[in-house]
Amino acid sequence: MTDGAAQKAADEQTTGERRTRTRVARSILDHGPSTTADLADRLGLTQAAVRRHLDALVAENVVEPREQRVYGSRGRGRPAKVFSLTDCGRDAFDQGYDQLAADALRWISEAAGGGEDGQAAVFAFARARVAAQAERYRPAVEAAAPEDRAAALAQALSADGYAATARSASPGSGAGTPPGPAGEQLCQHHCPVAHTAEQFPQLCEAEAEVFSDLLGTHVQRLATIAHGDGVCTTFIPQAHQPPAQAGPARPDPPDPAVPARSPADRHPARRTDRPADRHPTDPAHASAGTSGRNPA
């Protein structure tokens, strides 16, 4: 759409329509790709009204339609169409807030003296911010069974607009999946602070640290939207391993059919009738050790 056409379309819309369309786009930003029914339910609108606003947003290149992915068996009929934000639509939301956040973090860094001290101050802020956010997630995560905690965390993140999912990951099953024990991948399909995190990676580092604390296991960040990847992906190794054997292994009981051997038989090198076991000061031993050469 040209600038003139976009301006004309904007002039023809009432303030109320523009506000509603912003709400539609914001709901997609917060909850990820959504169907018309999803949006109508969240916003308290009719599906017909939502479709009308979506058509306008598609024309403005703010959202784009695509076929919904269906996992497992699919029922009859065509899958529902979902709408997601375009890069242009995402930038319209993120630009102002990201600039304010980046300016604030830069001020924190400079106020702490810059350099390593400044980076540490930014990390302390990032950790405090994400820790406060995580405390809202903790009850749901800790109430879930250990094998369901990644899914519980994904659901809590989605409620905050991260459009997160959790799926099992076998060794080498996906791009970047490390070799080793199986686990899960926590995927965040949207990051509200992605543009700020490009300049301040401490935001991503603090988030991974808090994930580890919530899940009670070490996690590994494989990809981030801030670094140009399509999805923020965190690998969570499988926490349930067979319990280790307590204490040292006990030796097998002796076989009664095998006669017991004396210590000298079990360790022939330690028998006292061998020249090699004589005291090093024994002249015979010293002579053998020098192979007949003159020590001078």
Phi, psi and omega per residue, in radians:
M1 nan 2.328 -3.140
T2 -1.308 2.844 3.133
D3 -1.063 -0.689 -3.136
G4 -1.135 -0.747 3.127
A5 -1.170 -0.683 3.118
A6 -1.123 -0.720 3.135
Q7 -1.148 -0.713 3.121
K8 -1.097 -0.740 3.130
A9 -1.111 -0.692 3.141
A10 -1.160 -0.650 -3.131
D11 -1.185 -0.526 -3.100
E12 -1.366 -0.273 -3.086
Q13 -1.571 2.504 3.085
T14 -1.389 2.865 3.130
T15 -1.079 -0.666 3.134
G16 -1.121 -0.712 3.127
E17 -1.150 -0.738 3.138
R18 -1.104 -0.712 3.129
R19 -1.118 -0.690 3.141
T20 -1.180 -0.703 3.129
R21 -1.145 -0.615 3.064
T22 -1.119 -0.682 3.097
R23 -1.108 -0.692 3.121
V24 -1.100 -0.850 -3.128
A25 -1.132 -0.684 -3.136
R26 -1.135 -0.640 3.107
S27 -1.115 -0.672 3.088
I28 -1.183 -0.688 3.105
L29 -1.064 -0.750 -3.061
D30 -1.348 -0.557 -3.000
H31 -1.998 -0.033 -3.130
G32 1.465 -3.094 -3.129
P33 -0.866 2.287 -2.999
S34 -2.345 2.608 3.037
T35 -1.499 2.936 3.078
T36 -1.051 -0.712 3.134
A37 -1.121 -0.705 3.104
D38 -1.024 -0.845 -3.100
L39 -1.139 -0.727 3.132
A40 -1.074 -0.703 -3.128
D41 -1.193 -0.742 -3.103
R42 -1.239 -0.604 -3.015
L43 -1.734 -0.099 -3.139
G44 1.218 0.601 3.129
L45 -1.998 2.865 3.013
T46 -1.349 2.710 3.122
Q47 -1.124 -0.573 3.107
A48 -1.097 -0.723 3.132
A49 -1.174 -0.714 3.125
V50 -1.090 -0.752 3.141
R51 -1.063 -0.673 -3.138
R52 -1.116 -0.749 3.136
H53 -1.242 -0.609 3.105
L54 -1.141 -0.694 3.110
D55 -1.023 -0.732 3.132
A56 -1.179 -0.697 -3.136
L57 -1.192 -0.607 3.064
V58 -1.142 -0.734 3.132
A59 -1.102 -0.525 3.138
E60 -1.550 0.053 -3.128
N61 1.086 0.556 3.070
V62 -1.593 -0.691 3.080
V63 -2.231 2.840 3.103
E64 -2.444 2.507 3.139
P65 -1.550 2.661 2.992
R66 -2.721 2.879 -3.120
E67 -1.311 2.363 -3.121
Q68 -1.224 2.366 3.072
R69 -1.310 2.374 3.129
V70 -2.095 2.171 3.136
Y71 -1.771 2.367 -3.095
G72 1.458 -2.797 -3.110
S73 -1.242 2.504 -3.112
R74 -1.937 2.417 3.140
G75 -1.295 -3.029 -3.136
R76 -1.239 2.766 3.094
G77 1.500 2.973 -3.131
R78 -1.344 2.543 3.122
P79 -1.167 2.636 -3.116
A80 -1.148 2.576 3.105
K81 -1.479 2.407 3.088
V82 -1.991 2.728 -3.136
F83 -2.089 2.321 3.116
S84 -2.247 2.806 3.136
L85 -1.313 2.482 2.980
T86 -1.422 2.991 3.063
D87 -1.046 -0.655 3.124
C88 -1.112 -0.753 3.131
G89 -1.167 -0.670 3.131
R90 -1.170 -0.727 -3.139
D91 -1.100 -0.578 -3.133
A92 -1.091 -0.540 3.109
F93 -1.499 -0.724 -2.935
D94 -1.399 -0.484 -2.922
Q95 -1.018 -0.914 -3.083
G96 -1.137 -0.840 -3.121
Y97 -1.152 -0.701 -3.127
D98 -1.116 -0.698 -3.135
Q99 -1.143 -0.708 3.111
L100 -1.116 -0.772 -3.135
A101 -1.124 -0.752 3.141
A102 -1.104 -0.704 3.119
D103 -1.114 -0.705 -3.128
A104 -1.147 -0.754 3.136
L105 -1.179 -0.625 3.096
R106 -1.130 -0.689 3.109
W107 -1.131 -0.721 3.108
I108 -1.043 -0.779 -3.129
S109 -1.089 -0.795 -3.114
E110 -1.209 -0.643 3.136
A111 -1.147 -0.461 3.127
A112 -1.496 -0.009 3.092
G113 1.852 -0.007 3.131
G114 1.234 -3.039 3.121
G115 1.050 -2.526 -3.120
E116 -1.124 -0.632 3.115
D117 -1.130 -0.696 3.112
G118 -1.147 -0.735 3.104
Q119 -1.099 -0.693 3.115
A120 -1.121 -0.654 3.127
A121 -1.164 -0.713 3.102
V122 -1.123 -0.712 3.126
F123 -1.136 -0.689 3.106
A124 -1.070 -0.722 3.089
F125 -1.118 -0.802 -3.116
A126 -1.073 -0.722 -3.140
R127 -1.127 -0.755 -3.141
A128 -1.123 -0.695 3.141
R129 -1.119 -0.852 -3.093
V130 -1.247 -0.584 3.117
A131 -1.119 -0.702 3.093
A132 -1.129 -0.689 3.086
Q133 -1.123 -0.695 -3.091
A134 -1.189 -0.502 -3.138
E135 -1.098 -0.462 3.063
R136 -1.301 -0.458 3.139
Y137 -1.480 -0.452 -2.949
R138 -0.981 -0.805 -3.116
P139 -0.996 -0.760 -3.126
A140 -1.199 -0.675 -3.116
V141 -1.204 -0.799 -3.094
E142 -1.268 -0.394 3.097
A143 -1.336 -0.329 -3.127
A144 -1.409 2.704 3.029
A145 -1.099 2.655 -3.092
P146 -0.904 -0.680 -3.113
E147 -1.317 -0.171 -3.125
D148 -1.898 0.086 -3.028
R149 -1.255 -0.585 3.087
A150 -1.109 -0.727 3.113
A151 -1.147 -0.668 3.111
A152 -1.139 -0.689 3.097
L153 -1.155 -0.712 3.110
A154 -1.059 -0.716 3.137
Q155 -1.142 -0.702 3.117
A156 -1.155 -0.705 3.106
L157 -1.122 -0.690 -3.142
S158 -1.085 -0.638 3.115
A159 -1.125 -0.382 3.099
D160 -1.713 0.180 3.024
G161 1.642 0.241 -3.115
Y162 -1.604 -0.089 3.123
A163 0.824 0.985 -3.006
A164 -1.676 2.616 3.063
T165 -2.410 2.802 3.072
A166 -2.292 2.383 3.118
R167 -2.547 2.723 -3.139
S168 -1.243 2.636 -3.123
A169 -2.460 1.995 3.047
S170 -1.480 2.829 -3.109
P171 -0.933 2.158 3.101
G172 1.271 0.287 -3.062
S173 -1.390 -0.270 -3.119
G174 -2.509 2.928 -3.136
A175 -1.062 2.163 3.105
G176 1.503 -0.114 -3.138
T177 -1.168 2.146 -3.073
P178 -1.259 2.635 3.050
P179 -1.198 2.753 3.130
G180 2.198 -2.724 -3.084
P181 -1.079 2.681 3.084
A182 -1.193 2.861 3.125
G183 -2.918 -2.568 3.137
E184 -2.329 2.732 3.029
Q185 -2.005 2.186 3.039
L186 -1.691 2.044 -3.063
C187 -1.978 2.226 3.054
Q188 -1.915 1.938 -3.046
H189 -1.451 -0.121 3.076
H190 -2.502 2.498 3.091
C191 -2.295 1.941 -3.104
P192 -1.117 -0.321 -3.087
V193 -2.033 0.438 -3.032
A194 -1.033 -0.769 -3.079
H195 -1.185 -0.633 3.092
T196 -1.215 -0.666 -3.125
A197 -1.163 -0.364 3.046
E198 -1.055 -0.650 -3.120
Q199 -1.571 -0.469 -3.087
F200 -2.269 1.459 -3.118
P201 -1.129 -0.169 3.092
Q202 -1.037 -0.462 3.111
L203 -1.102 -0.745 3.117
C204 -1.221 -0.694 -3.115
E205 -1.125 -0.736 -3.138
A206 -1.172 -0.641 3.130
E207 -1.110 -0.791 3.118
A208 -1.080 -0.673 3.122
E209 -1.090 -0.723 -3.134
V210 -1.237 -0.634 3.057
F211 -1.017 -0.761 3.138
S212 -1.059 -0.734 3.138
D213 -1.153 -0.755 -3.118
L214 -1.130 -0.698 -3.050
L215 -1.564 -0.189 3.107
G216 1.226 0.499 3.129
T217 -2.722 2.762 3.078
H218 -1.169 2.412 3.082
V219 -2.138 2.797 -3.115
Q220 -2.261 2.137 3.122
R221 -1.391 2.123 -3.106
L222 -1.732 -0.555 -3.072
A223 -2.755 2.663 3.079
T224 -2.440 2.560 3.063
I225 -1.111 -0.618 -3.116
A226 -1.068 -0.478 -3.139
H227 -1.693 0.218 3.061
G228 1.731 -0.009 3.096
D229 -1.393 2.756 -3.108
G230 -1.284 -0.441 -3.052
V231 -2.489 2.502 2.965
C232 -1.401 2.066 -3.043
T233 -2.127 2.235 3.132
T234 -2.142 2.202 3.118
F235 -1.584 2.268 -3.138
I236 -2.028 1.861 -3.113
P237 -1.123 2.648 -3.134
Q238 -1.111 2.196 -3.046
A239 -1.482 -0.305 -3.029
H240 -1.686 1.758 3.104
Q241 -1.988 2.722 3.098
P242 -1.013 2.396 -3.098
P243 -1.090 2.451 -3.139
A244 -1.245 2.612 3.135
Q245 -1.213 2.247 -3.087
A246 -1.344 2.266 3.064
G247 1.325 3.008 3.141
P248 -1.225 2.657 -3.137
A249 -1.169 2.408 3.130
R250 -1.460 2.481 3.121
P251 -1.240 2.675 3.097
D252 -1.151 2.546 3.106
P253 -1.124 2.616 -3.117
P254 -1.135 2.549 3.101
D255 -1.428 2.095 -3.106
P256 -1.099 -0.338 -3.121
A257 -1.347 -0.259 -3.119
V258 -1.786 2.112 -3.124
P259 -1.145 2.515 3.137
A260 -1.210 2.532 3.140
R261 -1.880 2.666 3.110
S262 -1.292 2.812 3.093
P263 -0.979 -0.616 3.139
A264 -1.180 -0.596 3.109
D265 -1.253 -0.653 -3.117
R266 -1.266 -0.502 -3.120
H267 -2.249 1.305 -3.078
P268 -1.038 -0.439 -3.122
A269 -1.219 -0.276 -3.083
R270 -1.758 0.134 3.111
R271 -1.169 2.451 -2.998
T272 -1.457 -0.104 -3.112
D273 -1.615 0.182 3.138
R274 -1.698 2.453 3.115
P275 -1.025 -0.573 -3.061
A276 -1.139 -0.322 -3.094
D277 -1.689 0.086 3.091
R278 -1.254 2.811 -3.123
H279 -1.105 2.465 -3.101
P280 -0.989 -0.389 -3.131
T281 -1.452 -0.092 3.098
D282 -1.088 2.254 -3.115
P283 -1.010 -0.629 -3.133
A284 -1.146 -0.694 3.136
H285 -1.163 -0.728 -3.141
A286 -1.107 -0.678 3.135
S287 -1.124 -0.693 3.116
A288 -1.181 -0.564 -3.072
G289 -1.275 -0.411 -3.104
T290 -1.704 0.005 3.097
S291 0.957 0.582 3.062
G292 1.435 -0.006 -3.118
R293 -1.451 2.653 3.091
N294 -1.270 2.118 -3.100
P295 -1.113 -0.302 3.111
A296 -1.338 nan nan
